[in-house]
Amino acid sequence: MKPRHLTALLALLLPMGVFAQNAAVQTALNHFETYHLAYDLSQSDVADIAITDAYTSRRSGTTHVYLRQRFEGVEVIDANYTVNVNRDGDIFHMAGDFESNLGARAQTVSPAINAIAAAGIVASEAGLPPNGFVVIDNHGGANQAVTLSDGGVARMPVEARLVYRAMDNDLLLAWQILLYERDAEHYWIAHVDAQDGSILYMYDQVVSDNWNPDGIDNHAVTHVELDAFFYHAPMAPHALGGPQYRAFALPVESPNHATPPAPADGRTLNANPSDATASPFGWHDTNGAAGAEFTDTRGNNVDANKLGVRPDCTASLDCDFPADFGMSPLTHVPAATVNNYYLSNVLHDVMYHYGFDEAAGNFQENNYGNGGLGSDNVIARVQAPGSCNATMGTPPDGSNPTMSMFICGNADSDYDQGVLFHEYTHGTSNRLTGGPSTTSCLSNAEQMGEGWSDYYGVLLSIEVGDTGPDRRGVGTYFLGQPTTGNGVRPRPYSTNFAINDFTYQDSRTQAVPHGVGFVWATILWEVTWEMIDAFGLDTDVYDASSTAGNNVMLQLVTEGMKLQPCSPGFVSGRDAIIQADINLYGGAHLLQLWTGFARRGLGEHASQGSTGTNSDNTEDFTIPDPVPVELVAFTAAVDGEDVVLNWSTASETNNAGFDVQMLTADEGYESLGFVEGNGTTTEAQVYSFRATDVSVGTHTFRLKQIDFDGAFEYSGETEATVGVVGTYVLSEVYPNPFNPQAQFTLAVASAQNVNIAVYDVVGRQVAMLHEGQLEANETYNFTVSGASLASGAYFVRVMGETFADTQRITLLK
């Protein structure tokens, strides 16, 4: 049975640029239609599945299909699957969870309160006035989706729609409310019970990072009037030509890491830094035509401003403003704004090459026809009100994220790349995990968002001469620490266990989400240096085709976020990175990846338990042998009407087993049975499978070798010709009784003339089915039609030169 509403579903949920992925989408839907019982789901549980996103990664060729269950046309929140389809159209990796028995668990299909009331309940819970909402757009549909006014409290219209939320054994109908507060400090996604108005779930999607664990006194900053310093004229014009920005360029992490270090000014003047692939019209463009639309710190990727004010770089785009790092950050706001603008654009351009592009949900006003939704550059709030903090709020693709950078003591986070990249990467991980339309997948206890955010910052600031055991703190400048300080985390990042001895199981006792994320970044840092030590370091971080360890890791971690499920844990995140290496590089780095993961407790047998808690995981230090399953022989031998398949392997890694398949004329390859593998072994293994009652003729067989993580690959093909045993093989006529027709097959051992006719009970011939030569060892199909016959008994008579046979059949009309 086809999933219901598929055609309408594709039209409503997939933008035009995604229709090229329809084949992969259909493959994903067909998988659950065919194999729903393997997931303990009924056919009705998978009869209505929404495609929330589908896009193809340009480097890997993988089409990522993101599915969500629906009941009666209403989405079941948190019932998600990520299905990844390779270039050949095969599913090679999938992860997620669907809910079972939807019909029996749904409590109601009609709401008792409306969307306006639900929005008021959420606003009241957030401490906001609840009574200003009105409907401004009614989208209709089964989910009764509406757009509400901002109510005087939100920075954009409030979106509301009905969803189902699984709570214990019930499936509760709820209003989902998306409310982004006017000051950008909170972006609420809430589920309000549509019957009694109780709040079932309320999560703040603005990630707020406490960058002041030691209680730095921020009152030392002298707050001055903005206008007094914001309109500094640029420094003397330069002769470099084109846009230029005085900023701390990669890999310099902060003013303290520069040469010379603060309080001296270690910034450099960076000319024409925009990347031609990621930002083809430069950083100040929004219309996709030659020429900048803005001469200040606005553009397609970023809008950097302080309270809506931006420094003017003039028509020459000479963004060069003075800064004295011995004075209050408030005295050099233009310089801080340019540094933020520069770094945010650099990170946009770098990540574009590794797959965070338009289709994947990156941040651009104009997507230049490359898929995804535009109108969502990063609003970068420079020296935002508050202290010793930094935040990132990430709405779904098509709405602007807001990144807020703060001052702490006498340091400005706009100059600390580790802090700025940390916040920006929250947007990256939220858009990549679960698809760009779903930015709420990282709200579970074992999610690794804080870890990815730390990791991208330390990875992109590696310098020549760095080593794994070095101390790498995050946010040391912002917190007033030396470059060797711990930063904001319990330990600096280091492969030296005397400096950082955290392993997977330590995440059990760490705070959610920052402590848990710190452990994940610690593990990734270990893996990264295993890769760099084996494959080298490339200072060109834009080169996604580089084989150096740091570039490959940046690619694997980014691609892994696309492959993993919504609400991931450490093991599912690890598995996605391993699978990314198999898909992108043919598993060339498996030894190094597994060695690094296992050293920090995320080895082969590690268990994450429930990702809804960080208290039930189990670490393991086992390194699997990463050699692939090496098939050295695959043969077929005929034994009467059976075909015996034999094959052997020289070595195996994570081999769950082999699905034995035979090619059929109508259905393609069909499974005959499964033979268990031997997991991981370097010893030769021998396997055998008997295909019984194979029809006469030449048949093609292959093996589908399947890993424990679901990855698979096909063997080459082998053929076998089954001949006639004896003189002839005549099948039973089926069905019998029949109406309107019946079929049977015949094969003969030697070529000969054969007559096949149908007779009634008094011996009159009523039909001639065949008269003439049949070749040896070929199966022929024949059909008896009852269209012109009356109900009753008949005989099928088969006469050959070496045999004769008769079967009685009955026609019932």
DAURVEN-V387328 format. One record per pair of residues at least 4 apart in sequence whose ideal C-beta (glycine too) atoms are under 6 Angstrom apart, sorted by the first residue. I is the first residue (numbers start at 0). J is the second residue. Records with the same first field share a line. If there is no record, write none. Layout:
I: J / J
This chain:
1: 5
2: 28 / 46 / 48
3: 46 / 47
4: 8
8: 12
9: 13
12: 50
13: 17
16: 370
17: 53
20: 24 / 53 / 55 / 62
23: 62 / 64 / 84
24: 50 / 53 / 64
25: 29
26: 84
27: 64 / 82
29: 33
30: 34 / 90
31: 35 / 45
35: 40 / 45
39: 99
40: 44 / 45 / 97 / 99
44: 99 / 101
47: 69
48: 66
49: 67 / 69 / 74
51: 65 / 67 / 434 / 436 / 437
52: 65 / 434 / 435 / 436
53: 64
54: 358
55: 62
56: 61 / 354
59: 582 / 583
60: 86
61: 83
62: 84
63: 83 / 561
64: 82
65: 81 / 434
66: 80
67: 74 / 79
68: 75 / 78 / 97
69: 73 / 74
70: 75 / 101 / 105 / 163
71: 108
72: 141
73: 141 / 142 / 161 / 163
74: 162
75: 98 / 163
76: 162 / 164
78: 97 / 98
79: 95 / 565
80: 95
81: 94 / 95 / 564
82: 90 / 93
83: 92 / 562
84: 90
85: 89 / 91
91: 710
92: 562 / 578 / 709
94: 564 / 571
95: 564
98: 165
100: 104
104: 169 / 170
105: 170
106: 169 / 171
107: 172
110: 193
111: 194
112: 116 / 196
114: 145 / 159 / 174
115: 132
117: 174 / 176 / 191
118: 132 / 147 / 157 / 176
119: 129
120: 191 / 196
121: 176 / 178 / 187 / 189
122: 127 / 129 / 152
123: 129
124: 198
125: 187
127: 152
131: 150 / 151
132: 147 / 148 / 150
133: 148
134: 145
135: 146 / 148
136: 146
137: 145
138: 144
140: 144
142: 160 / 161
143: 161
144: 160
145: 159
146: 156 / 158
147: 157 / 159
149: 153 / 156
153: 157 / 178 / 179
154: 179 / 181
155: 179
157: 178
158: 177
159: 174 / 176
160: 175
162: 173 / 175
163: 170
164: 171 / 173 / 190 / 199
165: 170
166: 171
171: 192
172: 193
173: 190 / 191 / 192 / 193 / 199
174: 191 / 193
175: 190
176: 189
177: 188
178: 187
179: 186
180: 185
183: 392 / 401
185: 203 / 205
186: 204 / 205 / 392
188: 202 / 204 / 439
189: 201
190: 199 / 200
191: 198
192: 197 / 199
202: 442
205: 390 / 392
206: 391 / 425
207: 390
208: 389
210: 387 / 388 / 474 / 477 / 487
211: 215 / 387 / 407
215: 387 / 407 / 408
217: 386 / 387 / 408
220: 327 / 406
221: 327
223: 227 / 329
225: 229
228: 330 / 332
229: 308 / 332
231: 320 / 333
233: 317 / 319
234: 319
239: 243 / 270
241: 270 / 271
242: 316
243: 268 / 270 / 317
244: 269 / 318 / 337 / 341
245: 266 / 268 / 319
246: 266 / 337 / 338 / 341
247: 251 / 257 / 266
248: 267 / 269
249: 459
250: 460 / 462
251: 256 / 257
252: 256 / 416 / 417 / 460
253: 415 / 476
254: 261 / 324 / 414
255: 260 / 261 / 476 / 482
256: 482
257: 265
258: 265
259: 263 / 265
261: 324
262: 324 / 325
264: 322
273: 278 / 281 / 282
274: 278 / 348
275: 279
277: 348 / 351
278: 282 / 348
280: 284 / 287
282: 298 / 344
283: 291 / 293 / 298
284: 299
285: 292 / 299 / 364 / 365
287: 365 / 367
293: 297
294: 311 / 312 / 313 / 314
295: 309 / 311
296: 303 / 309 / 336 / 340
297: 302
299: 363 / 364 / 365
300: 344 / 347 / 363 / 376
301: 340 / 343 / 344 / 376 / 377 / 379
302: 376 / 378
303: 336 / 339 / 340 / 379 / 381
304: 308 / 309
305: 332 / 381 / 382
310: 333 / 336
312: 316 / 317 / 318
313: 317
318: 337
320: 333 / 334
322: 331 / 334
326: 330
328: 406 / 411
335: 381 / 411 / 413
336: 381
338: 413 / 414
339: 379 / 381 / 413
342: 416 / 419
343: 377 / 379
346: 420 / 423
349: 540 / 541
350: 355
351: 356
352: 541 / 543
353: 543 / 553 / 554 / 557
354: 359 / 557 / 558
355: 359 / 361 / 427
356: 361
357: 366 / 369 / 370 / 371
358: 370 / 371
360: 371 / 396 / 430 / 435
362: 375 / 376 / 377
363: 373
364: 373 / 374 / 376
365: 373
366: 371 / 373
371: 396
372: 396 / 397
374: 397
375: 397 / 398 / 399
377: 400 / 402
378: 399 / 401
379: 402
380: 403
381: 413
382: 406
383: 403 / 405
385: 405
386: 405 / 407
387: 407
388: 405
389: 404 / 405 / 412 / 418 / 422
390: 403
391: 402 / 422 / 425 / 426
392: 401
393: 400 / 426 / 429 / 438
394: 398
395: 436 / 438
396: 435 / 436
400: 426
402: 422
404: 412 / 413
405: 412
406: 411
407: 477
408: 479
410: 476 / 477
412: 418 / 477
415: 476 / 477
416: 420
417: 456 / 473 / 474
418: 474 / 477
420: 424 / 455 / 456
421: 452 / 456
424: 451 / 452 / 455
425: 452
428: 432 / 448 / 451 / 560
429: 438 / 441
430: 435
431: 560 / 561
432: 440 / 441 / 560
433: 437 / 440 / 565
440: 565 / 566
441: 446 / 448
443: 566 / 610 / 611
444: 511 / 611 / 612 / 613
445: 568 / 610 / 613
447: 451 / 516 / 519 / 572
449: 512 / 513 / 516
450: 454 / 516 / 519 / 520
453: 473 / 520
454: 458 / 520 / 523
457: 471 / 492
459: 540
461: 465
465: 469
467: 494 / 528
468: 493 / 494 / 495
470: 483 / 491 / 493 / 498
471: 491 / 492
472: 484 / 485 / 486 / 491
473: 486 / 487
474: 478 / 486 / 487
475: 480 / 482 / 484 / 486
480: 484
485: 491
488: 517
490: 499
492: 524
493: 498 / 499
494: 525 / 528
496: 500
499: 521
501: 505 / 518 / 521
502: 599 / 600 / 618
503: 600 / 601 / 618
504: 600 / 618
505: 518
506: 515 / 518 / 613
507: 613 / 614
509: 514 / 515 / 518
510: 514
511: 515
512: 516
515: 613
522: 599 / 601
525: 595 / 598 / 599
526: 592 / 595 / 596
527: 552
528: 532
529: 591 / 594 / 595
530: 534 / 548 / 552 / 591
531: 536 / 548 / 549
533: 591
534: 547 / 548
535: 547
536: 547 / 549
537: 545 / 547 / 550
543: 554
545: 550
555: 559 / 576 / 579 / 580
558: 579
559: 575 / 576 / 579
562: 575 / 578
563: 567 / 571 / 572 / 575
564: 571
566: 610
567: 571 / 572
568: 607 / 610
569: 601 / 607
570: 605 / 607
573: 596 / 601
574: 708
578: 710
579: 583
580: 584 / 586 / 588
581: 586 / 710
586: 627
588: 592
589: 593 / 625
590: 625
593: 597 / 622 / 623 / 625
594: 622
596: 601
597: 602 / 620 / 622
600: 618
601: 605
602: 619 / 620 / 621
603: 621 / 623
604: 619 / 621
605: 618 / 619
606: 617
607: 616
608: 615 / 616
609: 615
623: 679
624: 652 / 679
625: 652
626: 650 / 652
627: 652
628: 648 / 651 / 654 / 704
629: 648 / 649 / 650
630: 648 / 714
631: 647 / 649
632: 646 / 647
633: 646 / 714 / 717
634: 645
635: 642 / 644 / 700 / 717 / 719
636: 643
637: 642 / 719 / 721
638: 643
639: 724
640: 692
641: 689 / 691
642: 690 / 693 / 719
643: 689
644: 688 / 700
645: 687
646: 686
647: 685
648: 684
649: 683
650: 681
651: 677 / 680
652: 679
653: 679 / 706 / 707
654: 676
655: 676 / 705 / 706 / 707
656: 673 / 674 / 675 / 676
657: 674 / 702 / 704
658: 670 / 673 / 703
659: 671 / 672 / 688
660: 668 / 670 / 701
661: 671 / 698 / 700
662: 668 / 699
663: 669
671: 690
674: 686 / 688
677: 684
693: 721
694: 778
695: 721 / 723 / 728 / 746 / 776 / 778
696: 777 / 778
697: 718 / 720
698: 719
699: 716 / 718
700: 717
701: 713 / 714 / 716
702: 714
703: 711 / 713
704: 712
705: 711
706: 710
722: 776
723: 728 / 746 / 748 / 776
726: 748 / 801 / 802
727: 747 / 802
728: 746
729: 745 / 804
730: 743 / 744
732: 741 / 743 / 795 / 806 / 808
735: 808
736: 809 / 811
737: 741
738: 785 / 811 / 812
739: 785 / 786
740: 782 / 784
741: 783
742: 782
743: 781
744: 778 / 780
745: 779
746: 778
747: 773
749: 775
750: 774 / 775
751: 799 / 800
752: 772 / 800
753: 773 / 799
754: 770 / 798
755: 768 / 769 / 797
756: 764 / 767 / 796
757: 765 / 766 / 783 / 793 / 795
758: 762 / 764 / 794
759: 763 / 765 / 793
760: 792
768: 781
785: 810
788: 810
790: 810 / 811 / 812
792: 809
793: 808
794: 805 / 807
795: 806
796: 805
797: 804
798: 803
